[in-house]
Amino acid sequence: MNYYSHACLDLTDTRDCALSIASDLNYARALARDLINELDLSCALDSEIIRSHALARDLARAIHYALGIAGTVSNTSDLDPGLISSFNSAFASAYARASLIEGDFYLVPDFPKAYGLTVKITQILYSVRAYARAFVGPGVSTQAEKGCLARGAVRLAGAAVAMLSPEDRPRYSEEYRSELADLVCAGVSRWRQHCYAGRLLICAGALRITLALARRHREAA
């Protein structure tokens, strides 16, 4: 048994794992298409529509490589490390992108249906990781989580935004979204994301007072 199928009982199991993953990812891709249609109908920001299209492409790539792995196992006695690496890269990209989109819609609750779709997609991808480890090994978890937005951090940032005055929320929602996305792109751990978002929440009350005082000074001038 080669290294890449060490978590499976045999190569038949590896093929079944790959086919199961392809099936689950195909469902996630269908949800991504529904997400794109929902965003088009809701007149969402172009950036969100572009991200959703990119997510659908990442999922299509991951499906392609998963089916390639299944086909390779059917025809040979070994797996191609390059094919495994390509799947891992595509899956990690889809996982990270889905988590970012989910975080965006959580902080901007104007698109509840779109948010629900992204939650379903990330749940599917989370469950797929367990199967993916069967032929990729633990690296699939590490690589996927490295670029993953921590849900808890998003919720903490959302609570910080909710503590601000209504007129300030859009600006800081966008700012916090951007900063969390930058942390993810930089490979910051989930723990450090939580620490950052926790500081936002701790400082939210003081920020609200500061912004209110600044508005009064402007109005009095």
C-alpha atoms as a printed R data frame, in Angstrom:
    type eleno elety resid chain resno       x      y       z
1   ATOM     1    CA   MET     A     1   0.000  0.000   0.000
2   ATOM     2    CA   ASN     A     2   1.489  3.357  -0.991
3   ATOM     3    CA   TYR     A     3   1.783  6.411   1.250
4   ATOM     4    CA   TYR     A     4  -1.134  8.280  -0.297
5   ATOM     5    CA   SER     A     5  -3.678  5.577   0.483
6   ATOM     6    CA   HIS     A     6  -2.376  4.822   3.982
7   ATOM     7    CA   ALA     A     7  -5.688  5.669   5.637
8   ATOM     8    CA   CYS     A     8  -7.729  3.338   3.420
9   ATOM     9    CA   LEU     A     9  -7.959 -0.404   3.747
10  ATOM    10    CA   ASP     A    10  -7.059 -0.928   0.073
11  ATOM    11    CA   LEU     A    11  -7.074  0.855  -3.280
12  ATOM    12    CA   THR     A    12 -10.721 -0.035  -3.820
13  ATOM    13    CA   ASP     A    13 -11.531  1.975  -0.719
14  ATOM    14    CA   THR     A    14  -9.399  4.824  -2.050
15  ATOM    15    CA   ARG     A    15 -11.394  4.823  -5.284
16  ATOM    16    CA   ASP     A    16 -14.655  4.825  -3.316
17  ATOM    17    CA   CYS     A    17 -13.384  7.726  -1.196
18  ATOM    18    CA   ALA     A    18 -12.529  9.710  -4.321
19  ATOM    19    CA   LEU     A    19 -15.911  9.029  -5.919
20  ATOM    20    CA   SER     A    20 -17.722  9.978  -2.709
21  ATOM    21    CA   ILE     A    21 -15.758 13.221  -2.523
22  ATOM    22    CA   ALA     A    22 -16.524 14.025  -6.165
23  ATOM    23    CA   SER     A    23 -20.228 13.463  -5.494
24  ATOM    24    CA   ASP     A    24 -20.265 15.728  -2.430
25  ATOM    25    CA   LEU     A    25 -18.275 18.434  -4.203
26  ATOM    26    CA   ASN     A    26 -20.641 18.261  -7.154
27  ATOM    27    CA   TYR     A    27 -23.513 19.047  -4.781
28  ATOM    28    CA   ALA     A    28 -21.498 21.925  -3.339
29  ATOM    29    CA   ARG     A    29 -20.902 23.225  -6.864
30  ATOM    30    CA   ALA     A    30 -24.647 23.115  -7.551
31  ATOM    31    CA   LEU     A    31 -25.172 25.206  -4.409
32  ATOM    32    CA   ALA     A    32 -22.475 27.606  -5.628
33  ATOM    33    CA   ARG     A    33 -24.400 28.059  -8.875
34  ATOM    34    CA   ASP     A    34 -27.549 28.730  -6.835
35  ATOM    35    CA   LEU     A    35 -25.531 31.282  -4.867
36  ATOM    36    CA   ILE     A    36 -24.451 33.052  -8.052
37  ATOM    37    CA   ASN     A    37 -28.055 33.215  -9.266
38  ATOM    38    CA   GLU     A    38 -29.218 34.533  -5.896
39  ATOM    39    CA   LEU     A    39 -26.568 37.258  -5.906
40  ATOM    40    CA   ASP     A    40 -27.489 38.258  -9.456
41  ATOM    41    CA   LEU     A    41 -31.140 38.593  -8.443
42  ATOM    42    CA   SER     A    42 -30.259 40.476  -5.243
43  ATOM    43    CA   CYS     A    43 -28.005 42.982  -7.024
44  ATOM    44    CA   ALA     A    44 -25.087 42.095  -4.751
45  ATOM    45    CA   LEU     A    45 -21.663 43.667  -5.046
46  ATOM    46    CA   ASP     A    46 -19.653 42.623  -8.085
47  ATOM    47    CA   SER     A    47 -16.860 41.471  -5.772
48  ATOM    48    CA   GLU     A    48 -19.138 38.905  -4.123
49  ATOM    49    CA   ILE     A    49 -20.377 37.628  -7.477
50  ATOM    50    CA   ILE     A    50 -16.784 37.314  -8.715
51  ATOM    51    CA   ARG     A    51 -15.799 35.403  -5.572
52  ATOM    52    CA   SER     A    52 -18.740 33.040  -6.003
53  ATOM    53    CA   HIS     A    53 -17.782 32.334  -9.614
54  ATOM    54    CA   ALA     A    54 -14.223 31.637  -8.457
55  ATOM    55    CA   LEU     A    55 -15.571 29.263  -5.805
56  ATOM    56    CA   ALA     A    56 -17.539 27.354  -8.440
57  ATOM    57    CA   ARG     A    57 -14.372 27.073 -10.557
58  ATOM    58    CA   ASP     A    58 -12.335 25.813  -7.587
59  ATOM    59    CA   LEU     A    59 -14.978 23.183  -6.877
60  ATOM    60    CA   ALA     A    60 -14.994 22.116 -10.534
61  ATOM    61    CA   ARG     A    61 -11.202 21.689 -10.413
62  ATOM    62    CA   ALA     A    62 -11.397 19.668  -7.193
63  ATOM    63    CA   ILE     A    63 -14.078 17.424  -8.732
64  ATOM    64    CA   HIS     A    64 -11.925 16.927 -11.832
65  ATOM    65    CA   TYR     A    65  -8.928 15.827  -9.772
66  ATOM    66    CA   ALA     A    66 -11.014 13.618  -7.471
67  ATOM    67    CA   LEU     A    67 -12.429 11.792 -10.497
68  ATOM    68    CA   GLY     A    68  -8.903 11.578 -11.894
69  ATOM    69    CA   ILE     A    69  -7.748  9.901  -8.685
70  ATOM    70    CA   ALA     A    70 -10.636  7.422  -8.897
71  ATOM    71    CA   GLY     A    71  -9.765  6.663 -12.516
72  ATOM    72    CA   THR     A    72  -6.076  6.217 -11.729
73  ATOM    73    CA   VAL     A    73  -6.807  3.754  -8.950
74  ATOM    74    CA   SER     A    74  -9.058  1.786 -11.308
75  ATOM    75    CA   ASN     A    75  -6.321  1.428 -13.933
76  ATOM    76    CA   THR     A    76  -3.063  1.235 -11.943
77  ATOM    77    CA   SER     A    77  -1.768 -0.014  -8.621
78  ATOM    78    CA   ASP     A    78  -0.417  3.337  -7.481
79  ATOM    79    CA   LEU     A    79  -1.474  6.958  -7.180
80  ATOM    80    CA   ASP     A    80   0.123  9.929  -8.877
81  ATOM    81    CA   PRO     A    81   1.522 12.338  -6.238
82  ATOM    82    CA   GLY     A    82   1.063 15.217  -8.691
83  ATOM    83    CA   LEU     A    83  -2.628 14.428  -8.994
84  ATOM    84    CA   ILE     A    84  -2.954 14.283  -5.217
85  ATOM    85    CA   SER     A    85  -1.183 17.640  -4.880
86  ATOM    86    CA   SER     A    86  -3.444 19.226  -7.510
87  ATOM    87    CA   PHE     A    87  -6.556 18.024  -5.726
88  ATOM    88    CA   ASN     A    88  -5.237 19.277  -2.403
89  ATOM    89    CA   SER     A    89  -4.541 22.719  -3.852
90  ATOM    90    CA   ALA     A    90  -7.953 23.024  -5.529
91  ATOM    91    CA   PHE     A    91  -9.803 21.802  -2.448
92  ATOM    92    CA   ALA     A    92  -7.896 24.122  -0.098
93  ATOM    93    CA   SER     A    93  -8.644 27.074  -2.378
94  ATOM    94    CA   ALA     A    94 -12.358 26.237  -2.452
95  ATOM    95    CA   TYR     A    95 -12.454 25.757   1.321
96  ATOM    96    CA   ALA     A    96 -10.764 29.088   1.996
97  ATOM    97    CA   ARG     A    97 -12.872 30.967  -0.523
98  ATOM    98    CA   ALA     A    98 -16.129 29.536   0.829
99  ATOM    99    CA   SER     A    99 -15.211 30.511   4.383
100 ATOM   100    CA   LEU     A   100 -14.423 34.077   3.286
101 ATOM   101    CA   ILE     A   101 -17.734 34.403   1.449
102 ATOM   102    CA   GLU     A   102 -19.622 33.036   4.450
103 ATOM   103    CA   GLY     A   103 -17.882 35.569   6.681
104 ATOM   104    CA   ASP     A   104 -18.774 38.422   4.355
105 ATOM   105    CA   PHE     A   105 -22.463 37.583   4.383
106 ATOM   106    CA   TYR     A   106 -22.477 37.097   8.142
107 ATOM   107    CA   LEU     A   107 -21.146 40.621   8.663
108 ATOM   108    CA   VAL     A   108 -23.492 42.086   6.030
109 ATOM   109    CA   PRO     A   109 -26.852 40.444   6.784
110 ATOM   110    CA   ASP     A   110 -28.615 41.868   3.729
111 ATOM   111    CA   PHE     A   111 -28.554 38.549   1.871
112 ATOM   112    CA   PRO     A   112 -29.921 35.862   4.212
113 ATOM   113    CA   LYS     A   113 -30.533 33.302   1.467
114 ATOM   114    CA   ALA     A   114 -27.010 33.755   0.102
115 ATOM   115    CA   TYR     A   115 -25.629 33.341   3.611
116 ATOM   116    CA   GLY     A   116 -27.595 30.124   4.071
117 ATOM   117    CA   LEU     A   117 -26.186 28.733   0.832
118 ATOM   118    CA   THR     A   118 -22.612 29.528   1.812
119 ATOM   119    CA   VAL     A   119 -23.119 27.885   5.204
120 ATOM   120    CA   LYS     A   120 -24.263 24.697   3.457
121 ATOM   121    CA   ILE     A   121 -21.249 24.804   1.137
122 ATOM   122    CA   THR     A   122 -18.750 25.208   3.967
123 ATOM   123    CA   GLN     A   123 -20.443 22.407   5.917
124 ATOM   124    CA   ILE     A   124 -20.046 20.087   2.924
125 ATOM   125    CA   LEU     A   125 -16.402 21.023   2.495
126 ATOM   126    CA   TYR     A   126 -15.758 20.519   6.201
127 ATOM   127    CA   SER     A   127 -17.167 16.996   6.061
128 ATOM   128    CA   VAL     A   128 -15.278 16.231   2.842
129 ATOM   129    CA   ARG     A   129 -11.949 16.820   4.578
130 ATOM   130    CA   ALA     A   130 -12.353 13.629   6.599
131 ATOM   131    CA   TYR     A   131 -12.719 11.580   3.413
132 ATOM   132    CA   ALA     A   132  -9.930 13.494   1.674
133 ATOM   133    CA   ARG     A   133  -7.440 12.508   4.364
134 ATOM   134    CA   ALA     A   134  -7.886  8.910   3.234
135 ATOM   135    CA   PHE     A   135  -5.744  9.429   0.145
136 ATOM   136    CA   VAL     A   136  -4.138 12.825   0.706
137 ATOM   137    CA   GLY     A   137  -3.163 12.358   4.337
138 ATOM   138    CA   PRO     A   138  -3.316 15.004   7.076
139 ATOM   139    CA   GLY     A   139  -1.942 17.649   4.697
140 ATOM   140    CA   VAL     A   140  -5.394 18.284   3.292
141 ATOM   141    CA   SER     A   141  -6.567 19.481   6.690
142 ATOM   142    CA   THR     A   142  -3.498 21.638   7.264
143 ATOM   143    CA   GLN     A   143  -3.548 23.266   3.867
144 ATOM   144    CA   ALA     A   144  -7.290 23.885   3.905
145 ATOM   145    CA   GLU     A   145  -7.339 25.361   7.389
146 ATOM   146    CA   LYS     A   146  -4.304 27.566   6.752
147 ATOM   147    CA   GLY     A   147  -6.384 29.779   4.492
148 ATOM   148    CA   CYS     A   148  -9.649 29.361   6.385
149 ATOM   149    CA   LEU     A   149 -11.587 32.156   8.022
150 ATOM   150    CA   ALA     A   150 -12.503 31.243  11.599
151 ATOM   151    CA   ARG     A   151 -16.270 31.351  12.083
152 ATOM   152    CA   GLY     A   152 -15.886 32.385  15.696
153 ATOM   153    CA   ALA     A   153 -13.804 35.385  14.643
154 ATOM   154    CA   VAL     A   154 -16.490 36.421  12.183
155 ATOM   155    CA   ARG     A   155 -19.141 36.250  14.898
156 ATOM   156    CA   LEU     A   156 -17.016 38.285  17.300
157 ATOM   157    CA   ALA     A   157 -16.453 40.913  14.622
158 ATOM   158    CA   GLY     A   158 -20.184 40.910  13.896
159 ATOM   159    CA   ALA     A   159 -20.923 41.512  17.578
160 ATOM   160    CA   ALA     A   160 -18.441 44.397  17.562
161 ATOM   161    CA   VAL     A   161 -20.209 45.942  14.566
162 ATOM   162    CA   ALA     A   162 -23.609 45.533  16.251
163 ATOM   163    CA   MET     A   163 -22.415 47.586  19.228
164 ATOM   164    CA   LEU     A   164 -21.750 50.612  17.012
165 ATOM   165    CA   SER     A   165 -24.295 53.240  16.033
166 ATOM   166    CA   PRO     A   166 -26.344 52.316  12.933
167 ATOM   167    CA   GLU     A   167 -24.716 55.040  10.857
168 ATOM   168    CA   ASP     A   168 -21.229 53.645  11.595
169 ATOM   169    CA   ARG     A   169 -21.966 49.975  11.036
170 ATOM   170    CA   PRO     A   170 -21.604 49.806   7.219
171 ATOM   171    CA   ARG     A   171 -18.154 51.422   7.289
172 ATOM   172    CA   TYR     A   172 -16.768 49.244  10.075
173 ATOM   173    CA   SER     A   173 -18.421 46.098   8.782
174 ATOM   174    CA   GLU     A   174 -16.554 46.580   5.512
175 ATOM   175    CA   GLU     A   175 -13.341 47.438   7.364
176 ATOM   176    CA   TYR     A   176 -13.481 44.382   9.615
177 ATOM   177    CA   ARG     A   177 -14.323 42.122   6.680
178 ATOM   178    CA   SER     A   178 -11.312 43.435   4.787
179 ATOM   179    CA   GLU     A   179  -8.992 43.031   7.760
180 ATOM   180    CA   LEU     A   180 -10.130 39.475   8.456
181 ATOM   181    CA   ALA     A   181  -9.650 38.607   4.780
182 ATOM   182    CA   ASP     A   182  -6.114 40.043   4.937
183 ATOM   183    CA   LEU     A   183  -5.352 37.850   7.957
184 ATOM   184    CA   VAL     A   184  -6.581 34.775   6.104
185 ATOM   185    CA   CYS     A   185  -4.512 35.604   3.017
186 ATOM   186    CA   ALA     A   186  -1.471 36.030   5.253
187 ATOM   187    CA   GLY     A   187  -1.964 32.522   6.644
188 ATOM   188    CA   VAL     A   188  -2.777 33.732  10.163
189 ATOM   189    CA   SER     A   189  -3.981 30.942  12.436
190 ATOM   190    CA   ARG     A   190  -7.580 30.619  13.556
191 ATOM   191    CA   TRP     A   191  -6.500 31.345  17.139
192 ATOM   192    CA   ARG     A   192  -4.918 34.679  16.140
193 ATOM   193    CA   GLN     A   193  -8.031 35.533  14.121
194 ATOM   194    CA   HIS     A   194 -10.097 34.989  17.251
195 ATOM   195    CA   CYS     A   195  -7.719 37.165  19.258
196 ATOM   196    CA   TYR     A   196  -7.979 39.970  16.710
197 ATOM   197    CA   ALA     A   197 -11.784 39.810  16.604
198 ATOM   198    CA   GLY     A   198 -11.938 39.635  20.394
199 ATOM   199    CA   ARG     A   199 -10.003 42.881  20.624
200 ATOM   200    CA   LEU     A   200 -12.493 44.473  18.229
201 ATOM   201    CA   LEU     A   201 -15.334 43.472  20.530
202 ATOM   202    CA   ILE     A   202 -13.539 44.698  23.645
203 ATOM   203    CA   CYS     A   203 -12.899 48.097  22.053
204 ATOM   204    CA   ALA     A   204 -16.326 48.452  20.435
205 ATOM   205    CA   GLY     A   205 -17.891 50.404  23.314
206 ATOM   206    CA   ALA     A   206 -15.045 52.916  23.443
207 ATOM   207    CA   LEU     A   207 -15.112 53.236  19.651
208 ATOM   208    CA   ARG     A   208 -18.841 53.973  19.690
209 ATOM   209    CA   ILE     A   209 -18.308 56.806  22.189
210 ATOM   210    CA   THR     A   210 -15.374 58.209  20.212
211 ATOM   211    CA   LEU     A   211 -17.335 58.207  16.969
212 ATOM   212    CA   ALA     A   212 -20.352 59.836  18.645
213 ATOM   213    CA   LEU     A   213 -18.179 62.613  20.096
214 ATOM   214    CA   ALA     A   214 -16.544 63.191  16.726
215 ATOM   215    CA   ARG     A   215 -19.977 63.536  15.091
216 ATOM   216    CA   ARG     A   216 -21.071 66.078  17.699
217 ATOM   217    CA   HIS     A   217 -17.941 68.142  17.139
218 ATOM   218    CA   ARG     A   218 -18.538 68.135  13.389
219 ATOM   219    CA   GLU     A   219 -22.176 69.128  13.824
220 ATOM   220    CA   ALA     A   220 -21.244 71.920  16.235
221 ATOM   221    CA   ALA     A   221 -18.562 73.322  13.948
